[in-house]
């Protein structure tokens, strides 16, 4: 395995992804939803902070899923459709290296998306928590100016955004630390969003290795829906489901990824529980589950992609 070749494919994939206008549209829409949470919070009764954080985290989770499905279902197919894959594969690069490069490029793009949206949510949360507006304005203006200067000076503008997104996340996290905000819960939720994308991107690449973008998107979205619902439906104590259906759901719950792990209840990431232990342990075990599950799916995808005939 050549890490240099995988890195080159990942970097090229990231550059291609960030130039896609659809991704910018999703980013703008997600930012608008986060800004809207401030208005929606005013409609609640003494629950403004909870409305802002819960709706914000839900929107980031949903839009990161959309980004993972969109990128995973389209980027590999574009290489085949444009016939650039026929130029790459004859070179000394293994197919699994090409697939891993695509995966890490997708993950880099999705990670930047989550970091930017996380920074926006932290900024909105700080405003709701009545942080100093001087600091809010200074950080927002400073980040915008820094991004503009970096764009003017950088030779490759696509590489500016990842570093800037981390700086923005760190600056807004510091701002939230100055007020009464459940900062660990928010940051842990961002990490769990990335964990969910770990699995979804791998699932999308698995289907994309032998299917069309439309079917890949539909199959991946179906896996996500089942992964969010199957475990809850098995746990439901109801007479509506017959024994056969319960058995089928039990099998599905064992096979499909448990995406509920990445959207835990508020108390799971705030206090120690008897079921999950302390929040940090829950975070580590959930991310370990995501990495292992994604690795297995990528292995299967690599086997299928290796056997595919492109002639």
C-alpha positions as CSV (number, residue, x, y, z in Angstrom):
1,X,0.0,0.0,0.0
2,X,1.3,3.4,-1.0
3,X,0.1,6.2,1.3
4,X,1.4,8.8,-1.2
5,X,-0.8,7.5,-4.0
6,X,-3.8,7.3,-1.6
7,X,-3.1,10.9,-0.5
8,X,-2.9,12.1,-4.1
9,X,-6.3,10.6,-5.0
10,X,-7.8,11.9,-1.7
11,X,-6.5,15.4,-2.4
12,X,-7.8,15.4,-5.9
13,X,-11.2,14.1,-4.7
14,X,-11.4,16.8,-2.1
15,X,-10.6,19.5,-4.7
16,X,-13.2,18.1,-7.0
17,X,-15.9,17.9,-4.3
18,X,-15.4,21.5,-3.0
19,X,-15.8,22.9,-6.5
20,X,-19.3,21.3,-6.8
21,X,-22.0,24.0,-6.6
22,X,-24.5,21.6,-5.1
23,X,-22.3,21.3,-2.0
24,X,-22.3,25.1,-1.7
25,X,-26.0,25.1,-2.0
26,X,-26.3,22.6,0.9
27,X,-23.9,24.6,3.0
28,X,-25.9,27.9,2.5
29,X,-29.2,26.1,3.2
30,X,-27.8,24.5,6.4
31,X,-26.4,27.9,7.5
32,X,-29.8,29.5,6.9
33,X,-31.5,26.8,9.1
34,X,-29.0,27.5,11.9
35,X,-29.8,31.2,11.8
36,X,-33.5,30.4,11.8
37,X,-33.1,28.5,15.1
38,X,-32.6,31.9,16.9
39,X,-36.1,33.0,15.7
40,X,-37.7,29.7,16.5
41,X,-36.2,29.7,20.0
42,X,-38.1,32.9,20.8
43,X,-41.4,31.0,20.2
44,X,-40.6,28.6,23.0
45,X,-41.3,29.1,26.7
46,X,-38.1,29.2,28.7
47,X,-36.5,26.6,26.4
48,X,-34.6,28.9,24.0
49,X,-31.2,27.3,24.6
50,X,-32.5,23.8,24.1
51,X,-34.4,24.7,20.9
52,X,-31.2,26.3,19.4
53,X,-28.9,23.4,20.3
54,X,-31.3,20.5,19.5
55,X,-32.5,22.0,16.2
56,X,-29.0,23.0,15.3
57,X,-27.5,19.5,16.0
58,X,-30.4,17.8,14.1
59,X,-29.9,20.0,11.1
60,X,-26.1,19.4,11.0
61,X,-26.7,15.7,11.3
62,X,-29.3,15.7,8.4
63,X,-27.2,17.9,6.1
64,X,-24.0,15.9,6.7
65,X,-25.9,12.8,5.8
66,X,-27.0,14.5,2.6
67,X,-23.4,15.5,1.8
68,X,-22.1,12.0,2.4
69,X,-24.7,10.3,0.2
70,X,-24.3,12.9,-2.5
71,X,-20.5,12.7,-2.7
72,X,-20.4,8.9,-2.2
73,X,-22.9,8.2,-5.0
74,X,-21.5,10.7,-7.5
75,X,-17.7,11.0,-7.3
76,X,-16.7,7.5,-8.2
77,X,-19.3,7.3,-11.0
78,X,-18.0,10.6,-12.5
79,X,-14.6,9.0,-12.9
80,X,-16.2,6.2,-14.8
81,X,-18.5,8.4,-16.9
82,X,-15.7,10.8,-17.9
83,X,-13.4,7.8,-18.6
84,X,-10.7,9.3,-16.4
85,X,-10.7,6.0,-14.5
86,X,-9.4,4.3,-17.6
87,X,-6.3,6.6,-17.6
88,X,-5.7,6.1,-13.8
89,X,-6.0,2.3,-13.4
90,X,-3.3,1.3,-16.0
91,X,-0.8,3.3,-13.9
92,X,1.0,1.6,-10.9
93,X,-1.9,2.1,-8.5
94,X,-4.1,-0.7,-7.0
95,X,-7.8,-0.4,-7.3
96,X,-8.2,-0.5,-3.5
97,X,-5.8,2.4,-3.2
98,X,-8.0,4.3,-5.7
99,X,-11.1,3.5,-3.7
100,X,-9.5,4.4,-0.3
101,X,-8.3,7.7,-1.8
102,X,-11.9,8.5,-2.9
103,X,-13.1,7.6,0.6
104,X,-10.7,9.8,2.4
105,X,-11.3,12.6,0.0
106,X,-15.1,12.4,0.7
107,X,-14.4,12.2,4.5
108,X,-12.2,15.3,4.3
109,X,-14.9,17.2,2.5
110,X,-17.6,16.0,5.0
111,X,-15.3,16.8,7.9
112,X,-14.8,20.4,6.7
113,X,-18.6,20.7,6.2
114,X,-19.3,19.5,9.8
115,X,-16.6,21.8,11.2
116,X,-18.0,24.9,9.4
117,X,-21.5,24.1,10.5
118,X,-20.4,23.3,14.0
119,X,-18.6,26.7,14.2
120,X,-21.8,28.4,13.0
121,X,-23.9,26.6,15.6
122,X,-21.5,27.4,18.4
123,X,-21.6,31.1,17.3
124,X,-25.4,31.0,17.3
125,X,-25.4,29.2,20.7
126,X,-23.1,31.9,22.2
127,X,-25.5,34.6,21.0
128,X,-28.4,32.8,22.6
129,X,-26.4,32.4,25.8
130,X,-25.9,36.2,25.8
131,X,-22.2,36.1,25.3
132,X,-20.4,39.5,24.9
133,X,-21.5,40.9,21.5
134,X,-18.1,42.6,21.3
135,X,-16.4,39.2,21.3
136,X,-19.1,37.7,18.9
137,X,-18.6,40.5,16.4
138,X,-14.8,40.4,16.8
139,X,-14.6,36.7,16.2
140,X,-17.0,36.7,13.3
141,X,-15.2,39.7,11.6
142,X,-11.8,38.2,12.4
143,X,-12.7,34.9,10.8
144,X,-14.1,36.5,7.7
145,X,-11.0,38.8,7.3
146,X,-8.6,35.8,7.9
147,X,-10.5,33.8,5.2
148,X,-10.3,36.6,2.7
149,X,-6.6,37.2,3.3
150,X,-5.9,33.5,3.0
151,X,-7.7,33.3,-0.3
152,X,-5.7,36.2,-1.6
153,X,-2.3,34.8,-0.6
154,X,-2.8,31.1,-1.1
155,X,-1.8,29.4,-4.3
156,X,-4.4,26.6,-3.8
157,X,-7.5,28.1,-2.3
158,X,-9.2,24.7,-1.7
159,X,-6.6,23.9,0.9
160,X,-7.3,27.1,2.9
161,X,-10.8,26.0,4.0
162,X,-9.9,22.9,6.0
163,X,-7.4,24.8,8.2
164,X,-9.8,27.8,8.5
165,X,-12.7,25.6,9.5
166,X,-10.7,24.2,12.4
167,X,-9.6,27.7,13.5
168,X,-13.3,28.8,13.3
169,X,-14.4,25.8,15.4
170,X,-11.7,26.5,18.0
171,X,-12.5,30.2,18.2
172,X,-16.2,29.7,18.6
173,X,-15.7,26.9,21.1
174,X,-13.6,29.3,23.2
175,X,-16.4,31.9,22.9
176,X,-18.9,29.3,24.2
177,X,-16.6,28.4,27.1
178,X,-17.1,32.0,28.4
179,X,-20.8,31.4,28.9
180,X,-23.1,28.7,30.4
181,X,-23.2,26.3,27.5
182,X,-23.0,22.4,27.4
183,X,-19.8,22.7,25.3
184,X,-18.7,19.1,25.6
185,X,-22.1,17.8,24.4
186,X,-22.0,20.0,21.3
187,X,-18.4,19.1,20.4
188,X,-19.0,15.4,21.1
189,X,-22.1,15.6,18.8
190,X,-20.0,17.0,16.0
191,X,-17.5,14.1,16.4
192,X,-20.4,11.7,16.3
193,X,-21.7,13.3,13.1
194,X,-18.4,12.6,11.5
195,X,-18.7,9.0,12.8
196,X,-22.0,8.6,11.1
197,X,-20.5,9.9,7.9
198,X,-17.7,7.4,8.2
199,X,-20.2,4.6,7.7
200,X,-22.5,6.3,5.2
201,X,-19.6,7.3,2.9
202,X,-18.4,3.7,3.0
203,X,-21.9,2.3,2.3
204,X,-22.3,4.8,-0.6
205,X,-18.9,3.7,-2.1
206,X,-19.9,0.1,-1.8
207,X,-23.1,0.6,-3.8
208,X,-21.3,3.0,-6.2
209,X,-18.7,0.3,-7.0
210,X,-21.4,-1.6,-9.0
211,X,-24.4,0.7,-9.4
212,X,-25.6,4.1,-10.9
213,X,-25.7,7.3,-8.8
214,X,-29.5,7.3,-8.5
215,X,-29.6,3.7,-7.2
216,X,-26.6,4.3,-5.0
217,X,-28.2,7.3,-3.4
218,X,-31.5,5.4,-3.0
219,X,-29.8,2.3,-1.5
220,X,-27.6,4.4,0.8
221,X,-30.5,6.5,2.0
222,X,-32.5,3.2,2.6
223,X,-29.7,1.8,4.7
224,X,-29.6,5.0,6.7
225,X,-33.4,4.9,7.3
226,X,-33.3,1.3,8.4
227,X,-30.3,1.9,10.6
228,X,-32.1,4.7,12.4
229,X,-35.4,2.8,12.8
230,X,-34.7,-1.0,13.0
231,X,-33.2,-1.0,16.5
232,X,-36.0,1.2,17.9
233,X,-38.7,-0.9,16.3
234,X,-37.2,-4.1,17.7
235,X,-37.2,-2.5,21.2
236,X,-40.8,-1.4,20.9
237,X,-43.2,-3.3,23.1
238,X,-46.3,-3.5,20.9
239,X,-48.7,-6.1,19.6
240,X,-48.9,-4.4,16.1
241,X,-45.9,-6.3,14.9
242,X,-46.3,-10.0,14.4
243,X,-43.5,-12.4,15.4
244,X,-42.3,-12.9,11.8
245,X,-41.9,-9.1,11.3
246,X,-40.1,-8.8,14.7
247,X,-37.7,-11.6,13.6
248,X,-37.0,-9.8,10.3
249,X,-36.4,-6.5,12.1
250,X,-34.1,-8.3,14.6
251,X,-32.0,-9.6,11.7
252,X,-31.9,-6.2,10.1
253,X,-30.8,-4.7,13.4
254,X,-27.9,-7.1,13.5
255,X,-26.8,-6.5,9.9
256,X,-27.3,-2.8,9.3
257,X,-25.3,-0.1,11.1
258,X,-26.9,1.3,14.3
259,X,-27.0,5.0,13.4
260,X,-28.9,5.7,16.6
261,X,-25.5,5.6,18.3
262,X,-24.5,8.8,16.6
263,X,-27.6,10.7,17.7
264,X,-27.9,9.9,21.4
265,X,-30.1,11.7,23.9
266,X,-28.9,14.8,25.6
267,X,-28.3,13.0,29.0
268,X,-26.0,10.5,27.4
269,X,-23.4,13.2,26.5
270,X,-24.0,15.2,29.7
271,X,-24.1,12.8,32.6
272,X,-22.9,9.3,33.5
273,X,-25.6,6.7,32.8
274,X,-25.9,3.0,33.8
275,X,-26.2,1.8,30.2
276,X,-23.4,3.8,28.5
277,X,-21.1,4.9,31.3
278,X,-19.5,8.3,31.2
279,X,-19.9,10.6,28.1
280,X,-16.3,10.3,27.0
281,X,-16.4,6.5,27.1
282,X,-19.6,6.5,25.0
283,X,-17.9,8.8,22.5
284,X,-14.8,6.6,22.1
285,X,-16.7,3.4,21.8
286,X,-19.2,4.8,19.3
287,X,-16.3,6.2,17.1
288,X,-14.6,2.8,17.4
289,X,-17.7,1.1,16.2
290,X,-17.9,3.6,13.2
291,X,-14.3,3.0,12.2
292,X,-14.6,-0.8,12.4
293,X,-17.9,-0.9,10.5
294,X,-16.6,1.4,7.8
295,X,-13.4,-0.7,7.5
296,X,-15.5,-3.9,6.9
297,X,-17.7,-2.2,4.3
298,X,-14.7,-0.7,2.5
299,X,-13.1,-4.2,2.3
300,X,-16.2,-5.6,0.7
301,X,-16.3,-2.6,-1.7
302,X,-12.7,-3.1,-2.6
303,X,-13.3,-6.7,-3.4
304,X,-16.2,-5.9,-5.7
305,X,-14.4,-3.0,-7.3
306,X,-11.4,-5.2,-8.0
307,X,-13.5,-7.7,-9.8
308,X,-15.4,-5.2,-11.9
309,X,-14.5,-5.2,-15.6
310,X,-14.2,-1.7,-17.1
311,X,-13.2,-2.8,-20.6
